Amino acid sequence: MLTPRNALSLAEATCIAELAFLPYRAVTTADREDASFSLRVVDEHDRMLTSVAHVARSQYQDSRHLAALIEHLRLELSRDGHSLAPWSMPHQPGVSNE
């Protein structure tokens, strides 16, 4: 069960998301009022490849949910012909990967 002790923080979630789309650049914008963030993935010419307008705390607090969101976006980019560097969710102490 997810507890506050092993839940991802907003800062951790945005950091993970920003590193998940290399060689492209992921840009996150945090909304501290509701602890959510938006995510844009852009190419080397700052053209937007994909975006998520609102990633709620419930979508990132559990690292498995954040991983699923990121993997879905990576799959969409791959299907659109964009090659991404290999990625896996960083290990989170206290969170089972099962």
N, C-alpha and C positions, 0 to 999 in steps of 0.2 A: 504494500500500500504506500502511496506517495505521502510523504510527510513534509512539513515546512523545512525540515533539516536537509532533505535531499532534493527539494524542488529547485529547478533552474531559476535564477534571477533574471530580470530583464537584461542586465548587462551581459550575463553569460549567454543568454539566448541570441542576442544581437551579434555578439562576437562569433559564435558558432555559425550563424547564418552568413556573416560576412566572409567567412573562410570556405564556405561550401561550394562555391561556384567558380573556382579558378579554372582557367586563366582569366575569366571575366571578373568584373568588379561588382560586388553586391553592396548596395548602399541601404542602410537601415536608418529609420528616423523614429526615435522613441517618443511615445506620448506618455509622459509621467503621470498624467491625471488618472488614466485607467490602466497603467502598466502594460500597454500594448505597444506594438511597433508596426511600421510599414516596411516593405522590402521591395527594392528594385534591383534587377540585374541588368547591367549595361555592358556594352562591348567597348573596344578600345577607342571608338569614336563617340562615346557617350550616347549611343543609340540604345533605347530600352529594348531588352530581349524578353523580359517577363516581369511581372510585378504582383504583389499582394498588398492591397490597400490597408488591411487591418489584420494583424496577427494578435489575437486575444491572449491574455494570460493563460487561459485554459488550453490553448493550443501549443504553448511552449513550456509550461511549468513542468510537465512530465516530458523528459527527454525523448521518450519513444514517440510522442505525438509530434514533437518538433522534427525528429528524424523522418517521420512519415511525410510531413509537409515538404521538407527539403528534398526528399527522394522523389516525390511526385513532381516538383518543379524541375529537378534535374532530368527526369525522364521526358518531360515535355520539351525541354531544351534539346535533348539528344534527338528526339523525334523530328525536331525542326532543323536538324543538321548541325547543331553546335556541339563541338567536342569539348568535354570537360575533363579535368584532371580527376583521377580516382579520389574518392572521399568516403569516409565512414564517420559515424557519430563518435566524438571523443568519449572516452569512458567517464562515467559520472559515479563517483563513490556513493555507495548506498543504493544504487539503482540497478536492478537486475536487467540484463539484456534479453531475457526470455520473452 
